[in-house]
């Protein structure tokens, strides 16, 4: 097991906090050894003439100045200096992974100092590592039960606390009492080498309840962004705010010590989808029956739902999600809502829920930086699961708004395309959409994304043209069917799946060709009305294709 402690136990005296007037040693600093420093003091700080270090002299303290020298060598030689806050002590502003709104509430940039020392266990406060209580279980409790639990733990002034504050307070008292508390979350490794376990409850965004993961734990367990890490937690050390992971026990649901050489997603061999994802659920659910018939979807599909405003794309996406949850519980489903309305997020979470389902959202009132950050963590998590051989499906609504967010966050200086779209802004959205694939080594990543057209925005048209032809399945929604109150508003003749013969039997392929020849000469409204009337008379799509000659 990969522990957050060092290889050798350290006594409480060694783990004591550094004095206020001395600079804490930096990680990897090759400073003077204490014995060498003592010997140098005994010799007056000088070497004999033949010594190779005779020419090197200690930096002299400036006359008339308060405290020690300001040079970084002072801390290496144990000389106290003034305790100041320098600009280089904090990561640059560009390293912040979230929007300014989140960092105003909780800034993790200040959580750096002291954790190199805090990686070693506190001998005076041993951490229990049994089954214990999980923070995720506390998140699922309703607020009245959390208030009762807080009262039982002696938190009498809890009336004004929110859910996160209650959970932190309860967990702190449990750990202080010696009871084990466990946590799991999606890891985000920051540029400085340490990381935090993000929670789906906060949509992978920074929060005070995030669990700190030390750089040594990241290195020893070869952890990467997107992996689901679990283990017992300990109290924050002096001057810190977050709980810290005491030990990495499982990564991706597997014991940390039994993991083999990790696979790299980019090195996996992509294949055409050949394992079908069945969307048909019941006789009267016409939306999924039509999609399953007209545009069959396979594991590893890169699908695009092209839709004008108010054409029912969100409703269709919700029904597809419910069908996947019902028919394919082995697939891990991530519903990613970008720049959507809050009420639609609530409705989606009520309709689609389960142990293998996540609904992650960044609503339209959030900064564009949070839109991009949420999508990056979601796609990294999906890649890590595919590397483990799992089948993952991402439903994205919408890729147009995601591209808009990247255009807002893209650094200026690139070539401007029509509509004000920066040429560099499409790199990450294309990388996101292009990650969908079935891999030869096992596992698949399916992405079904919506794209907006006919919005009156030239930028939206340019974004759609950039993604046009990049997918291997397109489903077009038509506003004319919406005006006629025909649902689902699918333009059959413009919709289709590439290499659908890999997903259908030879007989099904031939019968679908017959159906398309019949519907090809009809307008979209008449074609859909005819298809719906025939589907209602059959129990399933299989029966419909078997009796297609009677059409």
C-alpha positions, 0 to 999 in steps of 0.5 A: 500500500502506498502511504502518505508517510515516509519510509521511516517513522519520524518521532514527534520531535522531528515532526514539530513545526519549523520556527517562525523566524526560519524558512522551511526547507524546500522539497528537493533542496540540497542544503548543508547537512546539520553535521557539516554545519556544526563542523563548519561552526567549530572551525570558524566557518573556514576550511584549511587551504588545501580543502577544495571548499576553501575558496567558497565563503559564506554569504556575509550578513549586511551591515545595518540590516534587520535579520539575516541575509535575504539570499536563498542560501541563508535558509540552506545554511540554517541562518534565520532570515525575515519571514516574508511572503515572496511572489515566487512562493505561490504558483503563477496566476495561469496555473489556477485550474478554476475560475475566479469565483471558486477561488474567492471562496477557497484558494488551494494555492496557499495549501503548499507549505508544510506538506512535505513535512506533513507527509510523515504521520503524526506519531501523537495522533495515529490514524485509524485505517479500518472500514470506518465512515465514508464521506460519500455516505455523509453527503447522501444524508439529508440535512435534518439527519446531518444536524442531528449527527452534528448535535450528537458529536457536540457541535452545538453551534451548527444552525448557520452551517451548510452541508460542507461545513457540517460534514467537515465538522463531523469528520473532524470529531470522528477522527479526533475520537479515533474512529476511521474516516475514509474518502474517495474522489476523482484526483486532479494533479496540479502543476506543483505535483500535489493533488486533490480528490474532487467530488461529483457533488461539487462538479469536480470544482475546488471546495473546502471538503477536497482531500489533499494528496501529497506529491510523494503519494502521487509519485509512488502510486503513479497517480494521474488526473482522472483516477478514482482514489480511495483511502483513510484520511487524517486531520490537516496539519497546522496552518492547513485547511483540508483533510489529507489522504493518509494512505492510498489504498485503492486506485480505480477500485483495485488495490494500489499495491497490486496494480500492474504497469498502467496503460496510456490511452493515447497508445491504445489501438482504436477500432471501428465500433462493432458492439451495439448499444441497444436503446430500445426499451419499451413498445411505446418509447418511440424516441429511442426506438427510432434512434435505434433503428435509423442511427444504431450506436455502438460502443466507441461511437463518436456521435453528433446530434445536430439540432436547432433551438427548441427541437427537443435535443435535451429531452432526447438526450435524457431518454438515451441516458435512461435507455443506457442505464436500463439496458447497459448497466456495465457501462459507466455513464457520464452526463456532462451539461455545459452552459445549461439551465439549472432546472434542466440539471435538476431534472436530469439528475432526477431522471438519471441516477444510479451507481454507475451514473454521474451527472456533472454540470456547469450552468450558464451562470458560471464562468467559462473557466469552470466550463472548460475545467469540468469537461477536462476532468470528466474526459480524463476520468473517462480515459483512465477508466478505458485504460482499465478496460471499462466501457464509458459513455459520455453524453455532452450537451452541448459541444457548441457551448463547450467550444464557446467557453474554450474560445473565451479562455483561449489566449489572444494571438491566434488567427481569428476565423469567421464569427470571431472564433480563435483558431486555437480555441478548437484544439481542446474541443476536438481533442475531447470529441476525438477521444471517442473510440473502441480500443483493441486492448479492451474498453471503449469510450462513446461520446454522444454530443449535441451541436447547435445550428440555426441560432443566428450566431455565425460562431455556432455555424463555424463550430458546427462546420469544424465538427462536421464529418469528424464523427461516425454517426450524425442525427439531425433534428428538424424544426419543421417536425417540431412545428407540426408537433411530430416527436421525435423531430428526426430527419431520417434521410439526413441521419445515419451511422458509418459502418453500420454493417458492423453493428447489424446482421446481414438481414437487418442491413438489407431490410434497412436499405429497403426502408430507406428507399421507401422513405427517401422520396418523402419530405421529412414530416411525412417520412417520420409520420409514416415510420411512427405509424408502423412502429406503433403497430409492432411490438419491437423493432425486430418485429417491425423489420421482420414484417417490413414487406407489408409496409 
